[in-house]
Structure formats: structure tokens, C-alpha cells
Amino acid sequence: MKPIYKRILLKVSGEGLMGKQNFGIDADAVKNIVNEIKLIHETGVEICIIVGGGNIFRGVQEASKGIDRTVGDYVGMMATIMNAVYLQNIMEQNNLPVRVMSGLQVPQVCESYLYRRALRHLEKKRIVIFAGGTGNPFFTTDTGAVLRASEMKCDVIMKSTQVDGVYDADPRKNPEAKRYDTVSYDEVIEKQLAVMDMTAIAMARENHIPIMVFSQHEKGSLAKAVCGKGVFSLIK
């Protein structure tokens, strides 16, 4: 393996933690993700992780049902902390050095996010899981991922999804959906391609951070993508 990136931010969705379940965390799915992470960590790649919370709670969806959006977003942020702490424990069982840092202050559970401390963890080759989003409502974990990637000076954002790249429609529903190998930030925004929210795409464009989208279901897909190989779409 010859990684083409020195420091990455891996975006793992809450849906990716569910496995074949309809809710919650599937231990086997998490172990598969950890095995992939361990493989690239052993090559010397510095790793940041953002984990979503949609497997437990989706603030936007709940807001549409009548709950206050601010309340819903805070509950969603707490869901990401639950996922992050669970992921941390499985990683520690696999002898990976890891820290969880949260945008929300939950000192009994994990470290509060501090920019310089996070950089120090990375310099010491620790994996850093960023939880709690940005610590503010009305911002998605996508936006949080781009923000943290910008602060940590990551070379790329790697978005692990249920499909193998960026499409102009959901390929699970539309077999005629067109897949992009490479697509520009502007085209994603113009065509409203459903890969990340538009605020996140605009921020990535402003900070010149490419976004690599690949499937979490193919064994070794993360390691291949870090080396610039395998099947993925690149937004740049």
C-alpha cells in the first residue's frame, strides 16, 4: 500500500453503523469499519473521523414532525457522541490509539474539542473522532466534517456511503442513474447532487479540500481509496 494522502478525515454515516438493522448499532458493521481503519493507520496515515447519528435520531426529520428544530439538532448531536464512544471502544479493543473530542461539552464521557489539542493528538499518531457536530444547531455532520477537515488541514475528506460514488439520482431506486468519476464542486451545487449538504460543498470548495465518495460495503475499499485506487467519485 502506498497512500497518496498523509492526513484524512473519514466521514462515517449513522446509517453505516446499522448494518442490516433498521435502528441502532450493529457490532459486526462497526468491527468491519474498524478493521478498515486499522489497515490504513498501520501505513502511517493520520486519521480524523466524523460519525453521524442518523441510526439513532435525525433532527431534521423529527423537526418536520413538529419538534423544535434546535432541540432536534441537539438530540442528534448527542446521538453522534453515543456512536463515537461506541466506535472508540471497539477501536481500543483492536489496540488503536484513539480519542473522542466533542463540540458539545460532556466531560464525563469524552474530551471537549480544542483545536490545538486535536492537532497534538494527530501529531502523536492518535486517531481523533470528532463528535457533537459543530456544537451548534442548524449545522449538519457534513458541514461539521468539512469544518474539522479545514481546521486539521486534512488532505481529503473521505465519505463512506451505501453506494460507490456520486450519482445524479439514487442508484438504489433508479437503475438509470448516472455515476460520476470526477465532478466539480460547482456542478454538485448546480445540479443539487445529493452527496452532502450544499453548505458543506461550498465550504470544501472555499478551502480547496477534495471529497472522495466510496462504498463502505466493498472489502478494502477505504484502503484502496486512500491509495487512489478502487471505485470512487472525486469532488474537486
C-alpha positions in Angstrom: 0.0 0.0 0.0 1.2 3.4 -1.0 -1.1 6.1 0.4 -1.4 9.3 -1.6 -2.7 11.2 1.4 -0.9 12.0 4.7 -3.9 13.2 6.7 -7.5 12.3 6.0 -11.0 12.9 7.5 -13.2 9.9 7.2 -17.0 10.6 7.3 -19.0 7.6 8.6 -22.8 7.9 8.5 -25.0 6.7 11.3 -26.7 4.5 8.6 -23.3 2.9 8.1 -23.3 1.7 11.7 -26.6 0.0 11.5 -25.5 -2.9 9.2 -28.6 -4.7 8.1 -30.6 -3.4 11.1 -33.3 -0.7 10.9 -32.1 1.1 14.0 -29.1 1.3 16.4 -25.6 -0.1 16.1 -24.6 -3.4 14.5 -21.5 -4.7 16.2 -20.3 -6.6 13.1 -20.7 -3.5 10.9 -18.6 -1.4 13.4 -15.9 -4.1 13.5 -15.7 -4.1 9.7 -15.2 -0.3 9.7 -12.6 -0.6 12.5 -10.7 -3.3 10.5 -10.6 -0.9 7.5 -9.3 2.0 9.7 -6.7 -0.2 11.3 -5.3 -1.2 7.9 -4.6 2.4 6.8 -3.5 3.5 10.3 -0.7 0.9 10.1 0.6 2.6 6.9 1.1 5.9 8.8 -1.9 7.8 7.6 -3.1 10.3 10.1 -6.9 9.8 10.6 -9.7 12.1 11.8 -13.3 10.6 11.9 -16.7 12.3 11.9 -19.5 9.9 12.7 -23.2 10.7 12.1 -26.1 10.0 14.4 -28.9 9.1 12.0 -29.0 5.5 13.2 -30.4 6.8 16.5 -32.0 10.2 15.8 -32.4 12.6 12.9 -33.0 16.1 14.0 -34.3 17.4 10.6 -36.8 14.6 10.2 -38.1 15.0 13.7 -38.4 18.7 13.2 -40.7 18.0 10.3 -43.0 16.2 12.7 -43.3 19.2 15.0 -40.4 19.1 17.4 -38.4 22.3 17.7 -35.5 22.2 15.2 -33.0 23.4 17.7 -34.0 20.7 20.2 -33.9 18.1 17.5 -30.4 19.1 16.4 -29.1 18.9 20.0 -30.5 15.4 20.4 -28.9 14.4 17.1 -25.6 15.8 18.3 -25.9 13.6 21.4 -26.6 10.6 19.2 -23.3 11.2 17.4 -21.5 11.2 20.8 -23.0 7.8 21.6 -21.8 6.4 18.3 -18.4 7.9 18.7 -17.9 6.5 22.2 -19.0 3.0 21.0 -16.7 3.2 18.0 -13.8 4.3 20.3 -14.3 1.3 22.5 -14.1 -1.1 19.6 -11.0 0.6 18.2 -9.3 0.4 21.6 -10.1 -3.3 21.7 -8.1 -3.5 18.5 -5.1 -1.7 20.0 -5.7 1.6 18.1 -4.8 4.8 19.9 -7.9 7.0 19.7 -9.6 10.0 21.3 -13.1 11.3 21.1 -13.5 15.1 21.1 -16.9 16.7 21.2 -18.3 20.0 20.1 -20.7 19.7 23.0 -19.2 19.6 26.4 -19.7 16.2 28.0 -16.5 15.9 30.1 -17.5 12.7 31.9 -17.7 10.9 28.6 -15.1 12.5 26.3 -12.8 15.4 25.7 -14.2 18.8 24.7 -13.0 19.9 21.3 -9.9 22.1 21.4 -8.2 22.9 18.1 -4.6 22.7 19.4 -5.2 19.6 21.5 -6.7 17.9 18.5 -3.7 18.7 16.3 -1.5 17.4 19.1 -3.3 14.1 19.1 -2.8 13.7 15.4 0.9 14.6 15.7 1.2 11.7 18.2 -0.4 9.4 15.6 -3.7 9.1 17.6 -6.9 8.7 15.7 -9.4 11.5 16.6 -13.1 11.0 16.4 -15.0 14.3 16.3 -18.5 14.0 17.8 -21.2 16.5 18.7 -21.1 18.2 15.3 -20.1 21.8 15.4 -21.7 22.2 18.8 -24.4 24.4 17.3 -27.9 23.6 15.9 -28.7 24.1 12.2 -25.4 22.6 11.0 -25.2 19.0 9.7 -22.5 16.5 10.3 -21.5 17.1 6.7 -20.7 20.7 7.5 -19.0 19.7 10.7 -16.8 17.3 8.7 -15.7 20.0 6.3 -15.1 22.4 9.2 -12.9 19.9 11.1 -11.1 18.9 8.0 -10.3 22.5 7.3 -9.1 23.1 10.9 -7.0 19.9 10.9 -5.5 20.7 7.5 -6.6 17.4 6.1 -5.6 16.5 2.5 -9.0 14.9 1.7 -12.5 14.2 3.1 -13.4 10.5 2.5 -17.1 9.9 2.7 -18.1 6.3 3.3 -21.6 5.7 1.9 -24.1 3.0 0.9 -23.2 3.4 -2.8 -19.9 3.5 -4.8 -19.8 7.2 -5.7 -21.7 10.3 -6.7 -24.8 9.8 -8.9 -27.4 12.2 -10.4 -30.1 10.1 -8.7 -30.3 7.3 -6.1 -29.0 4.2 -7.9 -30.8 2.0 -5.4 -34.1 3.4 -6.7 -33.2 4.4 -10.3 -31.1 1.9 -12.3 -30.6 4.5 -15.0 -28.8 6.9 -12.5 -25.6 8.4 -13.9 -22.4 7.9 -12.0 -19.6 10.5 -11.9 -15.9 9.5 -11.6 -15.0 13.2 -11.2 -17.3 16.1 -10.6 -16.7 19.8 -9.6 -18.0 21.5 -6.5 -19.9 23.9 -8.8 -21.6 21.1 -10.6 -22.6 19.4 -7.4 -24.2 22.7 -6.3 -25.8 23.5 -9.6 -27.3 20.1 -10.1 -28.1 19.7 -6.4 -26.5 16.3 -6.3 -27.4 14.5 -3.1 -24.0 13.7 -1.7 -23.5 16.4 1.0 -25.5 19.4 2.0 -24.7 22.5 -0.1 -23.2 24.4 2.8 -20.6 21.7 3.2 -19.8 21.6 -0.5 -19.4 25.3 -0.6 -17.1 25.3 2.4 -15.0 22.5 0.9 -14.7 24.5 -2.4 -13.6 27.6 -0.5 -10.9 25.6 1.4 -9.8 23.5 -1.6 -10.5 20.2 0.1 -11.3 17.3 -2.3 -14.1 14.9 -1.3 -13.8 11.3 -2.1 -17.0 9.2 -2.1 -16.8 5.4 -2.0 -18.8 2.4 -0.8 -18.3 1.0 2.7 -19.6 -2.4 1.6 -16.7 -3.4 -0.6 -14.0 -5.0 1.5 -10.8 -3.0 1.4 -12.5 0.0 -0.2 -11.1 2.5 2.3 -7.5 1.3 1.9 -7.9 1.3 -1.9 -9.3 4.8 -1.9 -6.5 6.2 0.3 -4.1 4.8 -2.3 -6.1 6.4 -5.1 -7.4 3.0 -6.4 -10.7 1.2 -6.4 -14.1 2.6 -7.3 -14.9 6.1 -6.0 -16.0 9.5 -7.1 -13.9 12.6 -6.5 -15.4 16.1 -6.0 -12.8 18.8 -6.6 
